[in-house]
């Protein structure tokens, strides 16, 4: 059997690292808190995609990481793709609306945006 990195394997590793846990520490939590026989080697196999954790273990991992099972299984690149598409759709709507308002309204909105940008830059100087 060969290792094949998956969305789940990447997410387990990223979540573990975000919690500042070593593989052994994560295995220990699963052993002590949930009574599983998890080893550091098992965690390593999950992270490289050599083996997938059981569904019960996935449930416990999601709990440890403070996320849902769906979030643990979700491919981050898919979420990013959806976000990019949503932004593109919103840009199209804004451009369409921009073309429908008059020059005075466009000037007003530009001034408001410039003022907001100046305020943001000023608050970042703190």
BALOBA-1460 file (C-alpha; in Angstrom, 3 decimals):
// residues 126
<rec num="1" residu="x" x="0.000" y="0.000" z="0.000"/>
<rec num="2" residu="x" x="1.365" y="3.423" z="-0.931"/>
<rec num="3" residu="x" x="0.792" y="6.745" z="0.796"/>
<rec num="4" residu="x" x="-1.596" y="9.142" z="-0.914"/>
<rec num="5" residu="x" x="-2.079" y="12.529" z="0.685"/>
<rec num="6" residu="x" x="-5.751" y="13.440" z="0.963"/>
<rec num="7" residu="x" x="-7.774" y="16.421" z="2.137"/>
<rec num="8" residu="x" x="-8.266" y="14.587" z="5.426"/>
<rec num="9" residu="x" x="-4.562" y="13.816" z="5.881"/>
<rec num="10" residu="x" x="-3.600" y="17.448" z="5.157"/>
<rec num="11" residu="x" x="-6.271" y="18.741" z="7.511"/>
<rec num="12" residu="x" x="-5.267" y="16.439" z="10.379"/>
<rec num="13" residu="x" x="-1.663" y="17.620" z="10.095"/>
<rec num="14" residu="x" x="-2.615" y="21.302" z="9.784"/>
<rec num="15" residu="x" x="-5.011" y="21.163" z="12.740"/>
<rec num="16" residu="x" x="-2.486" y="19.326" z="14.898"/>
<rec num="17" residu="x" x="0.164" y="21.907" z="14.074"/>
<rec num="18" residu="x" x="-2.284" y="24.778" z="14.710"/>
<rec num="19" residu="x" x="-2.854" y="23.338" z="18.187"/>
<rec num="20" residu="x" x="0.935" y="23.148" z="18.665"/>
<rec num="21" residu="x" x="0.730" y="19.410" z="19.296"/>
<rec num="22" residu="x" x="3.355" y="16.851" z="18.389"/>
<rec num="23" residu="x" x="2.146" y="13.587" z="16.876"/>
<rec num="24" residu="x" x="2.877" y="11.809" z="20.168"/>
<rec num="25" residu="x" x="0.865" y="14.389" z="22.117"/>
<rec num="26" residu="x" x="-2.152" y="13.953" z="19.851"/>
<rec num="27" residu="x" x="-1.895" y="10.171" z="20.187"/>
<rec num="28" residu="x" x="-1.693" y="10.544" z="23.969"/>
<rec num="29" residu="x" x="-4.857" y="12.670" z="24.083"/>
<rec num="30" residu="x" x="-6.683" y="10.030" z="22.067"/>
<rec num="31" residu="x" x="-5.434" y="7.314" z="24.409"/>
<rec num="32" residu="x" x="-6.111" y="9.082" z="27.704"/>
<rec num="33" residu="x" x="-9.282" y="11.019" z="26.949"/>
<rec num="34" residu="x" x="-11.005" y="8.546" z="24.635"/>
<rec num="35" residu="x" x="-9.435" y="5.219" z="25.587"/>
<rec num="36" residu="x" x="-8.086" y="4.504" z="22.107"/>
<rec num="37" residu="x" x="-4.886" y="2.616" z="21.407"/>
<rec num="38" residu="x" x="-3.517" y="5.337" z="19.131"/>
<rec num="39" residu="x" x="0.249" y="5.568" z="18.644"/>
<rec num="40" residu="x" x="2.441" y="8.308" z="17.218"/>
<rec num="41" residu="x" x="3.036" y="6.026" z="14.244"/>
<rec num="42" residu="x" x="-0.719" y="5.855" z="13.574"/>
<rec num="43" residu="x" x="-0.964" y="9.652" z="13.579"/>
<rec num="44" residu="x" x="1.971" y="9.787" z="11.164"/>
<rec num="45" residu="x" x="0.246" y="7.300" z="8.833"/>
<rec num="46" residu="x" x="-2.951" y="9.423" z="8.870"/>
<rec num="47" residu="x" x="-0.986" y="12.567" z="8.027"/>
<rec num="48" residu="x" x="0.871" y="11.059" z="5.063"/>
<rec num="49" residu="x" x="-2.246" y="9.340" z="3.778"/>
<rec num="50" residu="x" x="-0.919" y="5.819" z="4.277"/>
<rec num="51" residu="x" x="-3.901" y="4.962" z="6.439"/>
<rec num="52" residu="x" x="-7.146" y="6.727" z="7.368"/>
<rec num="53" residu="x" x="-8.466" y="6.921" z="10.927"/>
<rec num="54" residu="x" x="-11.676" y="5.114" z="11.846"/>
<rec num="55" residu="x" x="-14.888" y="7.190" z="11.834"/>
<rec num="56" residu="x" x="-14.993" y="7.210" z="15.641"/>
<rec num="57" residu="x" x="-11.451" y="8.546" z="15.713"/>
<rec num="58" residu="x" x="-12.350" y="11.212" z="13.147"/>
<rec num="59" residu="x" x="-15.158" y="12.314" z="15.473"/>
<rec num="60" residu="x" x="-12.702" y="12.605" z="18.373"/>
<rec num="61" residu="x" x="-10.136" y="14.428" z="16.234"/>
<rec num="62" residu="x" x="-12.742" y="16.994" z="15.204"/>
<rec num="63" residu="x" x="-13.626" y="17.479" z="18.878"/>
<rec num="64" residu="x" x="-9.959" y="17.926" z="19.857"/>
<rec num="65" residu="x" x="-9.426" y="20.425" z="17.040"/>
<rec num="66" residu="x" x="-12.649" y="22.306" z="17.809"/>
<rec num="67" residu="x" x="-14.156" y="21.806" z="14.346"/>
<rec num="68" residu="x" x="-16.924" y="19.726" z="12.810"/>
<rec num="69" residu="x" x="-16.391" y="16.380" z="11.118"/>
<rec num="70" residu="x" x="-17.353" y="18.029" z="7.811"/>
<rec num="71" residu="x" x="-14.707" y="20.717" z="8.306"/>
<rec num="72" residu="x" x="-12.112" y="18.062" z="9.062"/>
<rec num="73" residu="x" x="-12.975" y="16.270" z="5.800"/>
<rec num="74" residu="x" x="-13.287" y="19.440" z="3.724"/>
<rec num="75" residu="x" x="-10.631" y="20.145" z="1.147"/>
<rec num="76" residu="x" x="-9.306" y="23.640" z="1.801"/>
<rec num="77" residu="x" x="-8.651" y="24.223" z="-1.901"/>
<rec num="78" residu="x" x="-12.332" y="23.567" z="-2.655"/>
<rec num="79" residu="x" x="-13.366" y="26.154" z="-0.064"/>
<rec num="80" residu="x" x="-10.905" y="28.634" z="-1.570"/>
<rec num="81" residu="x" x="-12.277" y="27.965" z="-5.074"/>
<rec num="82" residu="x" x="-15.835" y="28.621" z="-3.889"/>
<rec num="83" residu="x" x="-14.721" y="31.830" z="-2.158"/>
<rec num="84" residu="x" x="-12.962" y="33.047" z="-5.310"/>
<rec num="85" residu="x" x="-16.025" y="32.313" z="-7.436"/>
<rec num="86" residu="x" x="-18.277" y="34.101" z="-4.958"/>
<rec num="87" residu="x" x="-16.016" y="37.149" z="-5.057"/>
<rec num="88" residu="x" x="-16.036" y="37.126" z="-8.862"/>
<rec num="89" residu="x" x="-19.841" y="37.007" z="-8.840"/>
<rec num="90" residu="x" x="-20.003" y="39.873" z="-6.328"/>
<rec num="91" residu="x" x="-17.571" y="41.915" z="-8.457"/>
<rec num="92" residu="x" x="-19.831" y="41.444" z="-11.489"/>
<rec num="93" residu="x" x="-22.841" y="42.631" z="-9.496"/>
<rec num="94" residu="x" x="-20.948" y="45.677" z="-8.182"/>
<rec num="95" residu="x" x="-19.690" y="46.608" z="-11.643"/>
<rec num="96" residu="x" x="-23.199" y="46.281" z="-13.023"/>
<rec num="97" residu="x" x="-24.592" y="48.506" z="-10.255"/>
<rec num="98" residu="x" x="-21.738" y="50.993" z="-10.669"/>
<rec num="99" residu="x" x="-22.688" y="51.454" z="-14.314"/>
<rec num="100" residu="x" x="-26.293" y="52.170" z="-13.347"/>
<rec num="101" residu="x" x="-25.623" y="55.034" z="-10.931"/>
<rec num="102" residu="x" x="-24.885" y="58.584" z="-11.981"/>
<rec num="103" residu="x" x="-21.571" y="60.424" z="-11.908"/>
<rec num="104" residu="x" x="-22.475" y="62.331" z="-8.722"/>
<rec num="105" residu="x" x="-23.164" y="59.093" z="-6.859"/>
<rec num="106" residu="x" x="-19.944" y="57.555" z="-8.188"/>
<rec num="107" residu="x" x="-17.989" y="60.601" z="-6.966"/>
<rec num="108" residu="x" x="-19.635" y="60.340" z="-3.543"/>
<rec num="109" residu="x" x="-18.774" y="56.638" z="-3.213"/>
<rec num="110" residu="x" x="-15.171" y="57.234" z="-4.306"/>
<rec num="111" residu="x" x="-14.811" y="59.908" z="-1.619"/>
<rec num="112" residu="x" x="-16.263" y="57.585" z="1.014"/>
<rec num="113" residu="x" x="-13.908" y="54.778" z="0.008"/>
<rec num="114" residu="x" x="-10.892" y="57.095" z="0.054"/>
<rec num="115" residu="x" x="-11.855" y="58.398" z="3.504"/>
<rec num="116" residu="x" x="-12.302" y="54.874" z="4.840"/>
<rec num="117" residu="x" x="-8.922" y="53.849" z="3.397"/>
<rec num="118" residu="x" x="-7.215" y="56.837" z="5.052"/>
<rec num="119" residu="x" x="-8.851" y="56.004" z="8.376"/>
<rec num="120" residu="x" x="-7.756" y="52.373" z="8.103"/>
<rec num="121" residu="x" x="-4.173" y="53.410" z="7.329"/>
<rec num="122" residu="x" x="-4.250" y="55.766" z="10.314"/>
<rec num="123" residu="x" x="-5.478" y="53.059" z="12.689"/>
<rec num="124" residu="x" x="-2.769" y="50.686" z="11.422"/>
<rec num="125" residu="x" x="-0.082" y="53.176" z="12.476"/>
<rec num="126" residu="x" x="-0.798" y="52.549" z="16.173"/>
